[in-house]
């Protein structure tokens, strides 16, 4: 190698080392910097292996603000809940969720975002996922839940008194996913929705590694096949042949077409919103039902509330009688169930909230400290560790307390404290700020409808009354509701037959 070529090589090497962050040092006023020992990758392997454990270690080492290197990015974590307001109130010109989301949806759904994506979705959400529009969606969900839940128990009178054994996770996920899918995408084909669910489960199990870009080659082929299956199954061509497709879906489709988006890319977006709308409600319904079954006093309280709501609305379960007409108004009369839902999500929902840093910013903490955050980095919060299981905010944070979010008079509790100061963000299962889940009202109704109907129509219990709470699947940190590492066996039977 000549002297000239040597200098060119060295310059290229130095430039490459600079790009992967080898020479980055902490500047005055910046948070503690922890790059890890592997160039470019940094801490990504440990972070991916167990996000909760890793972030707890970093917080003990560096405090509640620190910058780490993760797969080519420098990410500053803010873990002080009293200072979260700064993060959420910063303008989009400085902290932007969309840039991060664009990269993610391209990788996991094959969808290329357009400028007006957020506006189109927001308009559809405002029209259909709240107010009068939510009433229509809630009724569609109710019809499909009852169709699926009662179908397998109407074949014969002999089944009426028979106990059925099933895996609680698969049962809950199956019923809630399929009912949600049918309410959104139309038709009442039980067989089609069943097949779609099992393909969705295959994809969802690949999702975390796909999102991190660490799927091995064979599984990448499987993921691509599944993507293509859903692009075709949810295609506009298929939707046009179906009955009862929701107005939410059609308004999104029209908005995309008006912006000139190709039909191929709209098909891919339909898969994106299927996962976004149904990927977490099924697992959440499992946890909620499991905790109620595991703690008899919680189940008794919810049963009592369900009986009261039915009675006060002139309805009752009777042999040969009509199905329950569970209205949106009735769903607002369940403070005990509301508290149980929120407690379940506190224990099992673990989103990672991430923003791209578009300009140099000053992070101002609640206690007066200030940190400089560099343009080009990312900022993130992990509320599960900083809020949900913080013993200062939630005493006995690992325990399920169905009434944790109830005041003594039965009203909703919204006042929680840390270090003597009121905490505004005391649970964050839906995220917050511009990235807060727009479908949270519909999703909450799905959970409540499922539990309400289970309590009204069925008697059920754990096969093992002393069943331990399943451990959380560590690969799911950051992606919403955690999955259990194993299923739980349960037995149930339908109380009464209905028309």
Phi, psi and omega in degrees: 000127181288166180299321180295315180296326178298316180294323177297315180299314181296320179296318179295319180297316180296319178297319179294316179298325178294316182297325182272007169089011182299325186264003182293134176230158179286127178269160177303134179089352180272161177294163174307140183248128179228101187274342186080180187259349183256117180306140179069306180295322181060238183261012192299327182292315178291321178299316180291325183292317179201091185301314182299310182298318181295313182292327175296320178295317180295321181293320177295328182279319190243347186101195188269005171222127181202155179246130179233159176262128180225103174053049176090352178247147170258122187241123176265120179265131174252115186239019176257107184297337178288346182251008184296332182303323178300317181297313186282334184271350181295143184292156179293339177291341181250315177237120186231127177282329190296322182299317177294316182296322179302315180296319184291312184291332175295318183287318189262342180234353181073018184260131177263117185290157175239167187301320187265014181307310185295319181295315181298314181294320181296319179296317179294320180296315181298327183279324190245340185251015173204165179062216182296327179298323178295328177300316180296314181296321180296319179292322177296318178297318180300314181299317182287324176300312182294322178300316182281319185290326185263349185299313186286355183244020181243012185284327183202155178294334182296331181285345188301322183257008183270135174279138179247133178258141181203164171278125188293320181296311182292322179298309183296312182299315182300307184296311185290319177299311184295319178297318178295317178300313181294325178293326183272315190255002171088172182071167178229033182279104182295321182294317180296317181291328177295312179297320180296320180300314183292328173291322178297318178300319178299315180293317184296329178289335176273343191304311184301313180291326176296317180297323180275355179073030183240019176292134174294161187307314182298318181287333174296323176296318178297318181297318179296319179299318181292320176303312182296325176299315182285326175302320181283318183294328182255015184294156177300326178301318178288317183299325182293345179266358187259156173262155170064028172293137186292152175298331178300314180295313183294323179293322176296316180300314180296320179298320179293317180296320179297333178273003176085015180287139181292155179297324178301316182286329175296320177302319179292325178292327177299325175290322179302313183282339172296312180295317182297323185273332188238356184288339185245338185292324178298305176301323179295321179295324175300309183298318181297312180294322179298312182298322177296320180289327183286332182240097187305325180293328177291315180297319179298320180294318180291318178300316179300320179292317179300314179301319180295315180298316179298313182297316182290343178254018172069030181235153175204157177273123179214151182301128179073005182277177180288163175290158177295138172255085184274103184272166176298325178298318178297327180290346177270001184252028187232067182296327179293313177296321177303314181295319179296322176298311182296322178293321177298315180293326176301321184277339190232348180266125187222065179286152173252118184263119189233142175228146170275135180270109185267341177219156171302133180228162173249119179272116182259119182274160182297332182269008176101345178295153177226142179229141176269130180243130187279144169301139179096343176278186172233154172241148183211158172225148176233087189297337181303314182277326186274341183231302191301320182246024175282117183293340176291323181276316183234094178306145185051060191294339181272355182266143175275119176234104188299335183257018181302327184256030175238138170281164179304331180274005178091357178279166181292131178270126180232006183251113178226153187229153171221125182054037178079002181246142181293136180259119180286318183258081186268342164215149183218052181292337182258009188079200177194170180068212185293339181263009180296135186304118182287340181263019186296328181289318177295316180297318178297318177298321177302312180299313183292320178299315181300311181294318180302313181291322177300314181293321183286320188263338190234152159258139183207156178200160176290139177300321174252107183300338181258024181306129176283153177294125180300147175289156179278140177288110189296341181286350186264358180307133175095352186245025178104224183286133180287153174260153174283157177282347179207160176274169182233129180280138180221158175235146183206158168211152181282132185291311185225153173270148183230162179289000000 
